Amino acid sequence: MKKLMLTVLAVAGAVFASKKLQESKAEKALWAEATDRLPEA
């Protein structure tokens, strides 16, 4: 039973970390686009 709980907690932690990483990458990409330098005319 303990092994099952540890496995479930590990999977939940991995999913949470993965979602946070994806959100962070999306936020970084958005800021990079928003602060991108305009080409000089």
PDB file with SEQRES, HELIX, SHEET and CRYST1 records, atoms N, CA, C and O in Angstrom:
SEQRES   1 A   41  MET LYS LYS LEU MET LEU THR VAL LEU ALA VAL ALA GLY          
SEQRES   2 A   41  ALA VAL PHE ALA SER LYS LYS LEU GLN GLU SER LYS ALA          
SEQRES   3 A   41  GLU LYS ALA LEU TRP ALA GLU ALA THR ASP ARG LEU PRO          
SEQRES   4 A   41  GLU ALA                                                      
HELIX    1 AA1 LYS A    2  ALA A   34  1                                  33    
CRYST1    1.000    1.000    1.000  90.00  90.00  90.00 P 1           1          
ATOM      1  N   MET A   1       0.828  -1.205   0.000  1.00  0.00           N  
ATOM      2  CA  MET A   1       0.000   0.000   0.000  1.00  0.00           C  
ATOM      3  C   MET A   1       0.870   1.266   0.000  1.00  0.00           C  
ATOM      4  O   MET A   1       0.551   2.252  -0.664  1.00  0.00           O  
ATOM      5  N   LYS A   2       1.970   1.217   0.754  1.00  0.00           N  
ATOM      6  CA  LYS A   2       2.847   2.385   0.804  1.00  0.00           C  
ATOM      7  C   LYS A   2       3.498   2.647  -0.556  1.00  0.00           C  
ATOM      8  O   LYS A   2       3.655   3.794  -0.973  1.00  0.00           O  
ATOM      9  N   LYS A   3       3.871   1.570  -1.232  1.00  0.00           N  
ATOM     10  CA  LYS A   3       4.495   1.724  -2.547  1.00  0.00           C  
ATOM     11  C   LYS A   3       3.515   2.352  -3.531  1.00  0.00           C  
ATOM     12  O   LYS A   3       3.902   3.186  -4.350  1.00  0.00           O  
ATOM     13  N   LEU A   4       2.254   1.955  -3.452  1.00  0.00           N  
ATOM     14  CA  LEU A   4       1.233   2.515  -4.330  1.00  0.00           C  
ATOM     15  C   LEU A   4       1.061   4.007  -4.067  1.00  0.00           C  
ATOM     16  O   LEU A   4       0.974   4.798  -5.006  1.00  0.00           O  
ATOM     17  N   MET A   5       1.012   4.392  -2.797  1.00  0.00           N  
ATOM     18  CA  MET A   5       0.861   5.812  -2.454  1.00  0.00           C  
ATOM     19  C   MET A   5       2.069   6.613  -2.928  1.00  0.00           C  
ATOM     20  O   MET A   5       1.921   7.713  -3.460  1.00  0.00           O  
ATOM     21  N   LEU A   6       3.264   6.060  -2.735  1.00  0.00           N  
ATOM     22  CA  LEU A   6       4.470   6.757  -3.188  1.00  0.00           C  
ATOM     23  C   LEU A   6       4.484   6.912  -4.702  1.00  0.00           C  
ATOM     24  O   LEU A   6       4.886   7.953  -5.223  1.00  0.00           O  
ATOM     25  N   THR A   7       4.046   5.880  -5.402  1.00  0.00           N  
ATOM     26  CA  THR A   7       3.986   5.951  -6.862  1.00  0.00           C  
ATOM     27  C   THR A   7       2.996   7.010  -7.311  1.00  0.00           C  
ATOM     28  O   THR A   7       3.287   7.798  -8.211  1.00  0.00           O  
ATOM     29  N   VAL A   8       1.821   7.028  -6.683  1.00  0.00           N  
ATOM     30  CA  VAL A   8       0.801   8.018  -7.032  1.00  0.00           C  
ATOM     31  C   VAL A   8       1.311   9.429  -6.751  1.00  0.00           C  
ATOM     32  O   VAL A   8       1.114  10.330  -7.566  1.00  0.00           O  
ATOM     33  N   LEU A   9       1.961   9.629  -5.609  1.00  0.00           N  
ATOM     34  CA  LEU A   9       2.509  10.945  -5.272  1.00  0.00           C  
ATOM     35  C   LEU A   9       3.612  11.353  -6.242  1.00  0.00           C  
ATOM     36  O   LEU A   9       3.701  12.518  -6.627  1.00  0.00           O  
ATOM     37  N   ALA A  10       4.445  10.405  -6.634  1.00  0.00           N  
ATOM     38  CA  ALA A  10       5.520  10.703  -7.576  1.00  0.00           C  
ATOM     39  C   ALA A  10       4.957  11.107  -8.935  1.00  0.00           C  
ATOM     40  O   ALA A  10       5.435  12.060  -9.551  1.00  0.00           O  
ATOM     41  N   VAL A  11       3.948  10.388  -9.399  1.00  0.00           N  
ATOM     42  CA  VAL A  11       3.323  10.712 -10.684  1.00  0.00           C  
ATOM     43  C   VAL A  11       2.639  12.074 -10.609  1.00  0.00           C  
ATOM     44  O   VAL A  11       2.756  12.880 -11.532  1.00  0.00           O  
ATOM     45  N   ALA A  12       1.932  12.331  -9.521  1.00  0.00           N  
ATOM     46  CA  ALA A  12       1.259  13.623  -9.361  1.00  0.00           C  
ATOM     47  C   ALA A  12       2.284  14.754  -9.338  1.00  0.00           C  
ATOM     48  O   ALA A  12       2.066  15.802  -9.946  1.00  0.00           O  
ATOM     49  N   GLY A  13       3.378  14.552  -8.654  1.00  0.00           N  
ATOM     50  CA  GLY A  13       4.433  15.564  -8.612  1.00  0.00           C  
ATOM     51  C   GLY A  13       5.035  15.806  -9.979  1.00  0.00           C  
ATOM     52  O   GLY A  13       5.312  16.947 -10.348  1.00  0.00           O  
ATOM     53  N   ALA A  14       5.240  14.734 -10.735  1.00  0.00           N  
ATOM     54  CA  ALA A  14       5.805  14.872 -12.077  1.00  0.00           C  
ATOM     55  C   ALA A  14       4.853  15.626 -13.001  1.00  0.00           C  
ATOM     56  O   ALA A  14       5.287  16.465 -13.790  1.00  0.00           O  
ATOM     57  N   VAL A  15       3.569  15.332 -12.906  1.00  0.00           N  
ATOM     58  CA  VAL A  15       2.571  16.027 -13.731  1.00  0.00           C  
ATOM     59  C   VAL A  15       2.530  17.500 -13.366  1.00  0.00           C  
ATOM     60  O   VAL A  15       2.487  18.361 -14.245  1.00  0.00           O  
ATOM     61  N   PHE A  16       2.543  17.794 -12.074  1.00  0.00           N  
ATOM     62  CA  PHE A  16       2.529  19.184 -11.609  1.00  0.00           C  
ATOM     63  C   PHE A  16       3.764  19.940 -12.113  1.00  0.00           C  
ATOM     64  O   PHE A  16       3.655  21.058 -12.617  1.00  0.00           O  
ATOM     65  N   ALA A  17       4.931  19.320 -11.972  1.00  0.00           N  
ATOM     66  CA  ALA A  17       6.171  19.952 -12.421  1.00  0.00           C  
ATOM     67  C   ALA A  17       6.161  20.170 -13.930  1.00  0.00           C  
ATOM     68  O   ALA A  17       6.624  21.204 -14.412  1.00  0.00           O  
ATOM     69  N   SER A  18       5.641  19.210 -14.666  1.00  0.00           N  
ATOM     70  CA  SER A  18       5.575  19.325 -16.116  1.00  0.00           C  
ATOM     71  C   SER A  18       4.675  20.487 -16.538  1.00  0.00           C  
ATOM     72  O   SER A  18       5.017  21.252 -17.440  1.00  0.00           O  
ATOM     73  N   LYS A  19       3.527  20.608 -15.878  1.00  0.00           N  
ATOM     74  CA  LYS A  19       2.611  21.707 -16.204  1.00  0.00           C  
ATOM     75  C   LYS A  19       3.238  23.047 -15.885  1.00  0.00           C  
ATOM     76  O   LYS A  19       3.108  23.991 -16.664  1.00  0.00           O  
ATOM     77  N   LYS A  20       3.916  23.148 -14.749  1.00  0.00           N  
ATOM     78  CA  LYS A  20       4.577  24.402 -14.374  1.00  0.00           C  
ATOM     79  C   LYS A  20       5.666  24.759 -15.381  1.00  0.00           C  
ATOM     80  O   LYS A  20       5.830  25.925 -15.738  1.00  0.00           O  
ATOM     81  N   LEU A  21       6.408  23.752 -15.837  1.00  0.00           N  
ATOM     82  CA  LEU A  21       7.467  23.991 -16.811  1.00  0.00           C  
ATOM     83  C   LEU A  21       6.889  24.497 -18.125  1.00  0.00           C  
ATOM     84  O   LEU A  21       7.431  25.423 -18.728  1.00  0.00           O  
ATOM     85  N   GLN A  22       5.784  23.889 -18.574  1.00  0.00           N  
ATOM     86  CA  GLN A  22       5.135  24.332 -19.813  1.00  0.00           C  
ATOM     87  C   GLN A  22       4.603  25.753 -19.671  1.00  0.00           C  
ATOM     88  O   GLN A  22       4.728  26.554 -20.597  1.00  0.00           O  
ATOM     89  N   GLU A  23       4.006  26.076 -18.517  1.00  0.00           N  
ATOM     90  CA  GLU A  23       3.498  27.432 -18.288  1.00  0.00           C  
ATOM     91  C   GLU A  23       4.646  28.425 -18.301  1.00  0.00           C  
ATOM     92  O   GLU A  23       4.521  29.516 -18.857  1.00  0.00           O  
ATOM     93  N   SER A  24       5.754  28.056 -17.698  1.00  0.00           N  
ATOM     94  CA  SER A  24       6.920  28.929 -17.653  1.00  0.00           C  
ATOM     95  C   SER A  24       7.466  29.191 -19.056  1.00  0.00           C  
ATOM     96  O   SER A  24       7.809  30.323 -19.398  1.00  0.00           O  
ATOM     97  N   LYS A  25       7.541  28.127 -19.866  1.00  0.00           N  
ATOM     98  CA  LYS A  25       8.034  28.289 -21.241  1.00  0.00           C  
ATOM     99  C   LYS A  25       7.091  29.180 -22.051  1.00  0.00           C  
ATOM    100  O   LYS A  25       7.544  30.019 -22.829  1.00  0.00           O  
ATOM    101  N   ALA A  26       5.786  28.998 -21.869  1.00  0.00           N  
ATOM    102  CA  ALA A  26       4.815  29.806 -22.602  1.00  0.00           C  
ATOM    103  C   ALA A  26       4.929  31.272 -22.181  1.00  0.00           C  
ATOM    104  O   ALA A  26       4.885  32.167 -23.025  1.00  0.00           O  
ATOM    105  N   GLU A  27       5.073  31.514 -20.891  1.00  0.00           N  
ATOM    106  CA  GLU A  27       5.213  32.880 -20.380  1.00  0.00           C  
ATOM    107  C   GLU A  27       6.486  33.528 -20.920  1.00  0.00           C  
ATOM    108  O   GLU A  27       6.482  34.691 -21.323  1.00  0.00           O  
ATOM    109  N   LYS A  28       7.572  32.759 -20.923  1.00  0.00           N  
ATOM    110  CA  LYS A  28       8.843  33.280 -21.429  1.00  0.00           C  
ATOM    111  C   LYS A  28       8.740  33.625 -22.912  1.00  0.00           C  
ATOM    112  O   LYS A  28       9.248  34.657 -23.349  1.00  0.00           O  
ATOM    113  N   ALA A  29       8.089  32.766 -23.679  1.00  0.00           N  
ATOM    114  CA  ALA A  29       7.922  33.008 -25.112  1.00  0.00           C  
ATOM    115  C   ALA A  29       7.055  34.242 -25.350  1.00  0.00           C  
ATOM    116  O   ALA A  29       7.319  35.033 -26.255  1.00  0.00           O  
ATOM    117  N   LEU A  30       6.024  34.395 -24.531  1.00  0.00           N  
ATOM    118  CA  LEU A  30       5.153  35.560 -24.665  1.00  0.00           C  
ATOM    119  C   LEU A  30       5.919  36.847 -24.386  1.00  0.00           C  
ATOM    120  O   LEU A  30       5.790  37.822 -25.127  1.00  0.00           O  
ATOM    121  N   TRP A  31       6.715  36.855 -23.318  1.00  0.00           N  
ATOM    122  CA  TRP A  31       7.506  38.035 -23.001  1.00  0.00           C  
ATOM    123  C   TRP A  31       8.547  38.306 -24.080  1.00  0.00           C  
ATOM    124  O   TRP A  31       8.801  39.461 -24.419  1.00  0.00           O  
ATOM    125  N   ALA A  32       9.144  37.262 -24.615  1.00  0.00           N  
ATOM    126  CA  ALA A  32      10.144  37.446 -25.670  1.00  0.00           C  
ATOM    127  C   ALA A  32       9.503  38.087 -26.893  1.00  0.00           C  
ATOM    128  O   ALA A  32      10.097  38.953 -27.535  1.00  0.00           O  
ATOM    129  N   GLU A  33       8.283  37.655 -27.211  1.00  0.00           N  
ATOM    130  CA  GLU A  33       7.585  38.239 -28.352  1.00  0.00           C  
ATOM    131  C   GLU A  33       7.175  39.682 -28.062  1.00  0.00           C  
ATOM    132  O   GLU A  33       7.290  40.550 -28.928  1.00  0.00           O  
ATOM    133  N   ALA A  34       6.701  39.934 -26.854  1.00  0.00           N  
ATOM    134  CA  ALA A  34       6.216  41.266 -26.495  1.00  0.00           C  
ATOM    135  C   ALA A  34       7.352  42.283 -26.423  1.00  0.00           C  
ATOM    136  O   ALA A  34       7.151  43.464 -26.707  1.00  0.00           O  
ATOM    137  N   THR A  35       8.542  41.826 -26.044  1.00  0.00           N  
ATOM    138  CA  THR A  35       9.666  42.749 -25.893  1.00  0.00           C  
ATOM    139  C   THR A  35      10.643  42.648 -27.049  1.00  0.00           C  
ATOM    140  O   THR A  35      11.752  43.177 -26.970  1.00  0.00           O  
ATOM    141  N   ASP A  36      10.248  41.975 -28.121  1.00  0.00           N  
ATOM    142  CA  ASP A  36      11.104  41.825 -29.286  1.00  0.00           C  
ATOM    143  C   ASP A  36      11.386  43.204 -29.891  1.00  0.00           C  
ATOM    144  O   ASP A  36      10.496  44.045 -30.012  1.00  0.00           O  
ATOM    145  N   ARG A  37      12.620  43.401 -30.256  1.00  0.00           N  
ATOM    146  CA  ARG A  37      12.973  44.696 -30.880  1.00  0.00           C  
ATOM    147  C   ARG A  37      12.333  44.808 -32.267  1.00  0.00           C  
ATOM    148  O   ARG A  37      12.250  43.831 -33.010  1.00  0.00           O  
ATOM    149  N   LEU A  38      11.897  45.986 -32.586  1.00  0.00           N  
ATOM    150  CA  LEU A  38      11.334  46.231 -33.919  1.00  0.00           C  
ATOM    151  C   LEU A  38      12.479  46.439 -34.899  1.00  0.00           C  
ATOM    152  O   LEU A  38      13.501  47.029 -34.547  1.00  0.00           O  
ATOM    153  N   PRO A  39      12.316  45.966 -36.101  1.00  0.00           N  
ATOM    154  CA  PRO A  39      13.380  46.184 -37.089  1.00  0.00           C  
ATOM    155  C   PRO A  39      13.507  47.679 -37.402  1.00  0.00           C  
ATOM    156  O   PRO A  39      12.511  48.394 -37.510  1.00  0.00           O  
ATOM    157  N   GLU A  40      14.734  48.122 -37.541  1.00  0.00           N  
ATOM    158  CA  GLU A  40      14.968  49.549 -37.821  1.00  0.00           C  
ATOM    159  C   GLU A  40      14.581  49.864 -39.266  1.00  0.00           C  
ATOM    160  O   GLU A  40      14.896  49.119 -40.193  1.00  0.00           O  
ATOM    161  N   ALA A  41      13.896  50.978 -39.422  1.00  0.00           N  
ATOM    162  CA  ALA A  41      13.430  51.354 -40.763  1.00  0.00           C  
ATOM    163  C   ALA A  41      14.470  52.155 -41.501  1.00  0.00           C  
ATOM    164  O   ALA A  41      14.245  52.554 -42.644  1.00  0.00           O  
TER     165      ALA A  41                                                      
END                                                                             
